[in-house]
Amino acid sequence: MAHELKSRERLPRWMKMKMPKGESYSKVKNLVAENGLHTICTSGNCPNIGECWGRGTATFMILGNICTRRCKFCAVPSGRPLAPDLEEPKKLAESVRIMGVKHCVITSVDRDDLDDQGAGIWAETIREVKRVNPETKIEVLIPDFRGKTELIQQVIDAGPDVISHNLETTERLTPFIRFASKYRRSLDVLKYISENFRVAKSGIMLGLGETYEDVLQTMDDLLDAGVKVMTIGQYLAPTTKHMPVEEYITPEKFKEYRNIGIRKGFKFVESSPLVRSSYRAEEHVNA
């Protein structure tokens, strides 16, 4: 505990976060608790939870709260997951309706234990949310599905508005940060999405030891894969057992990366210390 407090005290001034509050935030918080939902907002300790919930944007996590991979940056527990809840698509769709969510972001843990990597539940969830909430925009942040295009196609066929898959970090750092995930495989997933869908989106974290050249090369790789939207945020270690922060990147440097990304050809680049994958997600539908 003392170590955690000391780590928080060392945070630079621009990383100080406001406490979430407001009527809209409280409403979403209560509904999430009452319906037993998993959100990456809470499981991932997202710093923007108050702002997003207050704007009517929420990120739900399906297929349980236990991941089959052990990435060194992630706060989601890893281990042997429970069997998928076949009623989850209906429960989530109804919760979106009750909560009045305008832009629904859906993500999931990796389910390498399942033959279809969870793609069937993914597709059914998207269809059910659309059926019950026809006015709600749907963005999905998918795992790599082991690169199997027939599984990615199931998600595409379900008809979300935006499909995102995160690189998380640069190619050089991927073997040290991501468990059982491959940089080039993720690029292949994004390329398949961009060639067979409308909007492909991806994101990375900074502060893990990447260089300026690493970041620019990652931008080029994403653009070559057809990605239109990129998010860049500061990595924060969830606990002392996770990968430590190598550097806190200044807001000025994040702004520089944003400007470079726009000049290179991205439609949207969300780049600042507290940015996460679903930050201002409702704007990216127009990419």
Sequence and secondary structure as in RCSB ss.txt:
>XXXX:A:sequence
MAHELKSRERLPRWMKMKMPKGESYSKVKNLVAENGLHTICTSGNCPNIGECWGRGTATFMILGNICTRRCKFCA
VPSGRPLAPDLEEPKKLAESVRIMGVKHCVITSVDRDDLDDQGAGIWAETIREVKRVNPETKIEVLIPDFRGKTE
LIQQVIDAGPDVISHNLETTERLTPFIRFASKYRRSLDVLKYISENFRVAKSGIMLGLGETYEDVLQTMDDLLDA
GVKVMTIGQYLAPTTKHMPVEEYITPEKFKEYRNIGIRKGFKFVESSPLVRSSYRAEEHVNA
>XXXX:A:secstr
 HHHHHHHHTS GGG      SHHHHHHHHHHHHTT  BHHHHTT TTHHHHHHHTEEEEEES S BS   TT  
S BS      TTHHHHHHHHHHHHT SEEEEEE   TTSTTTTHHHHHHHHHHHHHH TTSEEEEE   GGG HH
HHHHHHHH  SEEE   BS TTTHHHHSSS  HHHHHHHHHHHHHHSS EEEEEEE SS  HHHHHHHHHHHHHT
T  EEEEEE   SSTTS        HHHHHHHHHHHHHHT SEEEESTT  TTTTGGGGGG 
